[in-house]
Amino acid sequence: MRLVSAKTAPELEARGGLVLEDCAEALPVGPETHPWSGYDASVADSETARALWEHSVELIHELVGKEALG
């Protein structure tokens, strides 16, 4: 249900690339964050995101075959 809330929340419209956690915008890991909360700043880097996406697609191709994804 939380994913649907994030997808439909009007205050998040046109604000792509956010890291969300517990129905709110997450904070980068730091002294103010709980040990199990927050995100590593590298996930907000567009080059890292692109490389992760490409690697994920490669792994899916290995698991289900390239023809499964088109």
N, CA, C and O atoms as a Tinker XYZ file with bonds, in Angstrom:
   280  protein
     1  N      0.818000   -1.198000    0.000000    73     2
     2  CA     0.000000    0.000000    0.000000    64     1     3
     3  C      0.858000    1.256000    0.000000    63     2     4     5
     4  O      0.462000    2.266000   -0.582000    81     3
     5  N      2.017000    1.218000    0.636000    73     3     6
     6  CA     2.869000    2.405000    0.692000    64     5     7
     7  C      3.355000    2.807000   -0.694000    63     6     8     9
     8  O      3.460000    3.996000   -0.994000    81     7
     9  N      3.655000    1.818000   -1.548000    73     7    10
    10  CA     4.108000    2.124000   -2.902000    64     9    11
    11  C      3.038000    2.884000   -3.660000    63    10    12    13
    12  O      3.341000    3.826000   -4.392000    81    11
    13  N      1.787000    2.479000   -3.488000    73    11    14
    14  CA     0.686000    3.176000   -4.138000    64    13    15
    15  C      0.584000    4.600000   -3.625000    63    14    16    17
    16  O      0.345000    5.523000   -4.404000    81    15
    17  N      0.763000    4.791000   -2.324000    73    15    18
    18  CA     0.715000    6.137000   -1.752000    64    17    19
    19  C      1.791000    7.023000   -2.347000    63    18    20    21
    20  O      1.531000    8.179000   -2.681000    81    19
    21  N      2.988000    6.497000   -2.480000    73    19    22
    22  CA     4.086000    7.277000   -3.059000    64    21    23
    23  C      3.817000    7.567000   -4.525000    63    22    24    25
    24  O      4.146000    8.648000   -5.013000    81    23
    25  N      3.234000    6.635000   -5.217000    73    23    26
    26  CA     2.958000    6.802000   -6.644000    64    25    27
    27  C      1.885000    7.849000   -6.889000    63    26    28    29
    28  O      1.924000    8.549000   -7.900000    81    27
    29  N      0.942000    7.963000   -5.989000    73    27    30
    30  CA    -0.198000    8.857000   -6.207000    64    29    31
    31  C     -0.159000   10.136000   -5.376000    63    30    32    33
    32  O     -1.051000   10.974000   -5.505000    81    31
    33  N      0.842000   10.304000   -4.538000    73    31    34
    34  CA     0.904000   11.489000   -3.670000    64    33    35
    35  C      1.113000   12.751000   -4.510000    63    34    36    37
    36  O      2.123000   12.862000   -5.205000    81    35
    37  N      0.184000   13.694000   -4.458000    73    35    38
    38  CA     0.308000   14.901000   -5.279000    64    37    39
    39  C      1.557000   15.716000   -4.964000    63    38    40    41
    40  O      2.108000   16.363000   -5.854000    81    39
    41  N      2.012000   15.695000   -3.718000    73    39    42
    42  CA     3.196000   16.479000   -3.365000    64    41    43
    43  C      4.483000   15.907000   -3.973000    63    42    44    45
    44  O      5.520000   16.571000   -3.971000    81    43
    45  N      4.417000   14.677000   -4.492000    73    43    46
    46  CA     5.598000   14.077000   -5.115000    64    45    47
    47  C      5.571000   14.155000   -6.642000    63    46    48    49
    48  O      6.508000   13.711000   -7.304000    81    47
    49  N      4.511000   14.713000   -7.193000    73    47    50
    50  CA     4.397000   14.811000   -8.642000    64    49    51
    51  C      5.560000   15.625000   -9.206000    63    50    52    53
    52  O      5.898000   16.691000   -8.692000    81    51
    53  N      6.158000   15.105000  -10.263000    73    51    54
    54  CA     7.284000   15.741000  -10.964000    64    53    55
    55  C      8.542000   15.831000  -10.094000    63    54    56    57
    56  O      9.408000   16.668000  -10.346000    81    55
    57  N      8.646000   14.974000   -9.071000    73    55    58
    58  CA     9.844000   14.949000   -8.218000    64    57    59
    59  C     10.453000   13.558000   -8.266000    63    58    60    61
    60  O     10.449000   12.840000   -7.266000    81    59
    61  N     10.978000   13.175000   -9.425000    73    59    62
    62  CA    11.574000   11.862000   -9.582000    64    61    63
    63  C     12.908000   11.761000   -8.864000    63    62    64    65
    64  O     13.492000   12.765000   -8.457000    81    63
    65  N     13.375000   10.534000   -8.717000    73    63    66
    66  CA    14.684000   10.303000   -8.131000    64    65    67
    67  C     14.752000   10.404000   -6.627000    63    66    68    69
    68  O     15.846000   10.460000   -6.065000    81    67
    69  N     13.613000   10.429000   -5.958000    73    67    70
    70  CA    13.610000   10.508000   -4.491000    64    69    71
    71  C     13.791000    9.119000   -3.890000    63    70    72    73
    72  O     13.373000    8.119000   -4.474000    81    71
    73  N     14.407000    9.068000   -2.737000    73    71    74
    74  CA    14.466000    7.840000   -1.963000    64    73    75
    75  C     13.417000    7.992000   -0.866000    63    74    76    77
    76  O     13.476000    8.921000   -0.061000    81    75
    77  N     12.455000    7.070000   -0.845000    73    75    78
    78  CA    11.364000    7.156000    0.128000    64    77    79
    79  C     11.491000    6.043000    1.152000    63    78    80    81
    80  O     11.937000    4.936000    0.848000    81    79
    81  N     11.083000    6.368000    2.382000    73    79    82
    82  CA    11.187000    5.422000    3.484000    64    81    83
    83  C     10.112000    5.760000    4.507000    63    82    84    85
    84  O      9.982000    6.912000    4.920000    81    83
    85  N      9.345000    4.757000    4.916000    73    83    86
    86  CA     8.297000    4.954000    5.921000    64    85    87
    87  C      7.362000    6.114000    5.559000    63    86    88    89
    88  O      7.062000    6.970000    6.391000    81    87
    89  N      6.919000    6.120000    4.321000    73    87    90
    90  CA     5.956000    7.110000    3.822000    64    89    91
    91  C      6.485000    8.544000    3.858000    63    90    92    93
    92  O      5.700000    9.481000    3.999000    81    91
    93  N      7.767000    8.728000    3.736000    73    91    94
    94  CA     8.357000   10.063000    3.725000    64    93    95
    95  C      9.649000   10.032000    2.907000    63    94    96    97
    96  O     10.150000    8.963000    2.557000    81    95
    97  N     10.168000   11.199000    2.614000    73    95    98
    98  CA    11.448000   11.274000    1.922000    64    97    99
    99  C     12.554000   10.861000    2.893000    63    98   100   101
   100  O     12.648000   11.385000    4.003000    81    99
   101  N     13.385000    9.920000    2.462000    73    99   102
   102  CA    14.462000    9.419000    3.320000    64   101   103
   103  C     15.601000   10.423000    3.397000    63   102   104   105
   104  O     15.751000   11.291000    2.537000    81   103
   105  N     16.392000   10.283000    4.441000    73   103   106
   106  CA    17.568000   11.124000    4.634000    64   105   107
   107  C     18.821000   10.315000    4.312000    63   106   108   109
   108  O     18.830000    9.096000    4.479000    81   107
   109  N     19.881000   10.985000    3.852000    73   107   110
   110  CA    21.154000   10.266000    3.691000    64   109   111
   111  C     21.636000    9.771000    5.055000    63   110   112   113
   112  O     21.370000   10.405000    6.076000    81   111
   113  N     22.332000    8.660000    5.074000    73   111   114
   114  CA    22.858000    8.121000    6.319000    64   113   115
   115  C     23.803000    9.140000    6.946000    63   114   116   117
   116  O     24.646000    9.728000    6.269000    81   115
   117  N     23.646000    9.331000    8.222000    73   115   118
   118  CA    24.484000   10.274000    8.945000    64   117   119
   119  C     24.264000   10.130000   10.434000    63   118   120   121
   120  O     23.557000    9.224000   10.873000    81   119
   121  N     24.860000   11.011000   11.213000    73   119   122
   122  CA    24.727000   10.919000   12.671000    64   121   123
   123  C     23.289000   11.073000   13.161000    63   122   124   125
   124  O     22.950000   10.589000   14.241000    81   123
   125  N     22.444000   11.741000   12.382000    73   123   126
   126  CA    21.051000   11.976000   12.816000    64   125   127
   127  C     20.112000   10.829000   12.462000    63   126   128   129
   128  O     18.971000   10.810000   12.924000    81   127
   129  N     20.568000    9.868000   11.650000    73   127   130
   130  CA    19.674000    8.795000   11.209000    64   129   131
   131  C     19.844000    7.554000   12.078000    63   130   132   133
   132  O     20.920000    7.287000   12.613000    81   131
   133  N     18.760000    6.812000   12.202000    73   131   134
   134  CA    18.766000    5.541000   12.916000    64   133   135
   135  C     19.679000    4.579000   12.143000    63   134   136   137
   136  O     19.786000    4.695000   10.922000    81   135
   137  N     20.335000    3.636000   12.822000    73   135   138
   138  CA    21.247000    2.717000   12.116000    64   137   139
   139  C     20.604000    1.946000   10.962000    63   138   140   141
   140  O     21.302000    1.556000   10.026000    81   139
   141  N     19.300000    1.721000   11.008000    73   139   142
   142  CA    18.639000    0.972000    9.945000    64   141   143
   143  C     17.861000    1.872000    9.007000    63   142   144   145
   144  O     17.075000    1.385000    8.195000    81   143
   145  N     18.059000    3.136000    9.101000    73   143   146
   146  CA    17.321000    4.086000    8.267000    64   145   147
   147  C     18.272000    4.838000    7.358000    63   146   148   149
   148  O     19.493000    4.783000    7.509000    81   147
   149  N     17.679000    5.539000    6.416000    73   147   150
   150  CA    18.467000    6.370000    5.523000    64   149   151
   151  C     19.005000    5.607000    4.331000    63   150   152   153
   152  O     18.730000    4.419000    4.160000    81   151
   153  N     19.765000    6.293000    3.519000    73   151   154
   154  CA    20.327000    5.688000    2.314000    64   153   155
   155  C     21.737000    6.196000    2.096000    63   154   156   157
   156  O     22.105000    7.285000    2.536000    81   155
   157  N     22.506000    5.387000    1.412000    73   155   158
   158  CA    23.860000    5.784000    1.043000    64   157   159
   159  C     23.759000    6.816000   -0.075000    63   158   160   161
   160  O     23.004000    6.630000   -1.029000    81   159
   161  N     24.508000    7.888000    0.041000    73   159   162
   162  CA    24.424000    8.986000   -0.923000    64   161   163
   163  C     24.691000    8.538000   -2.352000    63   162   164   165
   164  O     24.258000    9.207000   -3.290000    81   163
   165  N     25.395000    7.420000   -2.546000    73   163   166
   166  CA    25.696000    6.964000   -3.905000    64   165   167
   167  C     24.438000    6.564000   -4.666000    63   166   168   169
   168  O     24.456000    6.557000   -5.897000    81   167
   169  N     23.339000    6.230000   -3.974000    73   167   170
   170  CA    22.122000    5.854000   -4.697000    64   169   171
   171  C     21.466000    7.052000   -5.366000    63   170   172   173
   172  O     20.634000    6.883000   -6.257000    81   171
   173  N     21.826000    8.252000   -4.952000    73   171   174
   174  CA    21.259000    9.452000   -5.561000    64   173   175
   175  C     22.117000    9.960000   -6.718000    63   174   176   177
   176  O     21.783000   10.973000   -7.333000    81   175
   177  N     23.201000    9.278000   -7.017000    73   175   178
   178  CA    24.090000    9.653000   -8.108000    64   177   179
   179  C     23.566000    9.058000   -9.416000    63   178   180   181
   180  O     23.362000    7.847000   -9.500000    81   179
   181  N     23.347000    9.884000  -10.429000    73   179   182
   182  CA    22.739000    9.412000  -11.670000    64   181   183
   183  C     23.609000    8.397000  -12.401000    63   182   184   185
   184  O     23.078000    7.476000  -13.021000    81   183
   185  N     24.914000    8.538000  -12.347000    73   183   186
   186  CA    25.799000    7.575000  -13.013000    64   185   187
   187  C     25.745000    6.219000  -12.312000    63   186   188   189
   188  O     25.729000    5.179000  -12.971000    81   187
   189  N     25.719000    6.227000  -10.987000    73   187   190
   190  CA    25.586000    4.980000  -10.238000    64   189   191
   191  C     24.238000    4.333000  -10.519000    63   190   192   193
   192  O     24.155000    3.115000  -10.676000    81   191
   193  N     23.194000    5.128000  -10.582000    73   191   194
   194  CA    21.857000    4.607000  -10.879000    64   193   195
   195  C     21.816000    3.967000  -12.263000    63   194   196   197
   196  O     21.231000    2.898000  -12.439000    81   195
   197  N     22.436000    4.617000  -13.243000    73   195   198
   198  CA    22.463000    4.066000  -14.606000    64   197   199
   199  C     23.209000    2.733000  -14.626000    63   198   200   201
   200  O     22.740000    1.769000  -15.231000    81   199
   201  N     24.367000    2.673000  -13.968000    73   199   202
   202  CA    25.151000    1.442000  -13.943000    64   201   203
   203  C     24.380000    0.320000  -13.243000    63   202   204   205
   204  O     24.407000   -0.825000  -13.693000    81   203
   205  N     23.699000    0.643000  -12.149000    73   203   206
   206  CA    22.897000   -0.352000  -11.442000    64   205   207
   207  C     21.769000   -0.865000  -12.320000    63   206   208   209
   208  O     21.500000   -2.066000  -12.348000    81   207
   209  N     21.108000    0.033000  -13.037000    73   207   210
   210  CA    20.020000   -0.362000  -13.936000    64   209   211
   211  C     20.543000   -1.313000  -15.008000    63   210   212   213
   212  O     19.946000   -2.360000  -15.257000    81   211
   213  N     21.651000   -0.954000  -15.638000    73   211   214
   214  CA    22.214000   -1.799000  -16.697000    64   213   215
   215  C     22.609000   -3.173000  -16.153000    63   214   216   217
   216  O     22.367000   -4.191000  -16.801000    81   215
   217  N     23.204000   -3.202000  -14.983000    73   215   218
   218  CA    23.588000   -4.479000  -14.379000    64   217   219
   219  C     22.349000   -5.307000  -14.028000    63   218   220   221
   220  O     22.346000   -6.525000  -14.210000    81   219
   221  N     21.310000   -4.660000  -13.532000    73   219   222
   222  CA    20.068000   -5.366000  -13.205000    64   221   223
   223  C     19.460000   -6.005000  -14.447000    63   222   224   225
   224  O     19.004000   -7.148000  -14.403000    81   223
   225  N     19.453000   -5.271000  -15.549000    73   223   226
   226  CA    18.922000   -5.808000  -16.803000    64   225   227
   227  C     19.752000   -7.010000  -17.253000    63   226   228   229
   228  O     19.191000   -8.008000  -17.707000    81   227
   229  N     21.069000   -6.930000  -17.134000    73   227   230
   230  CA    21.926000   -8.058000  -17.497000    64   229   231
   231  C     21.597000   -9.290000  -16.653000    63   230   232   233
   232  O     21.518000  -10.400000  -17.177000    81   231
   233  N     21.404000   -9.094000  -15.350000    73   231   234
   234  CA    21.068000  -10.222000  -14.480000    64   233   235
   235  C     19.724000  -10.834000  -14.850000    63   234   236   237
   236  O     19.580000  -12.057000  -14.853000    81   235
   237  N     18.748000  -10.002000  -15.160000    73   235   238
   238  CA    17.438000  -10.519000  -15.567000    64   237   239
   239  C     17.559000  -11.291000  -16.870000    63   238   240   241
   240  O     16.944000  -12.347000  -17.015000    81   239
   241  N     18.329000  -10.795000  -17.809000    73   239   242
   242  CA    18.559000  -11.499000  -19.072000    64   241   243
   243  C     19.162000  -12.865000  -18.804000    63   242   244   245
   244  O     18.778000  -13.842000  -19.447000    81   243
   245  N     20.092000  -12.954000  -17.877000    73   243   246
   246  CA    20.701000  -14.244000  -17.540000    64   245   247
   247  C     19.680000  -15.197000  -16.932000    63   246   248   249
   248  O     19.720000  -16.399000  -17.192000    81   247
   249  N     18.767000  -14.665000  -16.124000    73   247   250
   250  CA    17.790000  -15.511000  -15.450000    64   249   251
   251  C     16.650000  -15.967000  -16.339000    63   250   252   253
   252  O     16.254000  -17.132000  -16.293000    81   251
   253  N     16.112000  -15.056000  -17.154000    73   251   254
   254  CA    14.912000  -15.386000  -17.922000    64   253   255
   255  C     15.129000  -15.330000  -19.435000    63   254   256   257
   256  O     14.240000  -15.711000  -20.197000    81   255
   257  N     16.270000  -14.872000  -19.871000    73   255   258
   258  CA    16.537000  -14.784000  -21.294000    64   257   259
   259  C     16.172000  -13.420000  -21.848000    63   258   260   261
   260  O     15.219000  -12.787000  -21.395000    81   259
   261  N     16.934000  -12.975000  -22.828000    73   259   262
   262  CA    16.724000  -11.657000  -23.412000    64   261   263
   263  C     15.369000  -11.526000  -24.072000    63   262   264   265
   264  O     14.766000  -10.453000  -24.031000    81   263
   265  N     14.878000  -12.589000  -24.678000    73   263   266
   266  CA    13.592000  -12.513000  -25.388000    64   265   267
   267  C     12.417000  -12.272000  -24.450000    63   266   268   269
   268  O     11.370000  -11.802000  -24.895000    81   267
   269  N     12.563000  -12.584000  -23.155000    73   267   270
   270  CA    11.472000  -12.380000  -22.199000    64   269   271
   271  C     11.205000  -10.891000  -21.963000    63   270   272   273
   272  O     10.084000  -10.515000  -21.620000    81   271
   273  N     12.205000  -10.052000  -22.138000    73   271   274
   274  CA    12.046000   -8.621000  -21.897000    64   273   275
   275  C     11.895000   -7.819000  -23.168000    63   274   276   277
   276  O     11.628000   -6.619000  -23.116000    81   275
   277  N     12.057000   -8.444000  -24.274000    73   275   278
   278  CA    11.903000   -7.721000  -25.546000    64   277   279
   279  C     13.123000   -7.067000  -26.062000    63   278   280
   280  O     13.087000   -6.439000  -27.120000    81   279
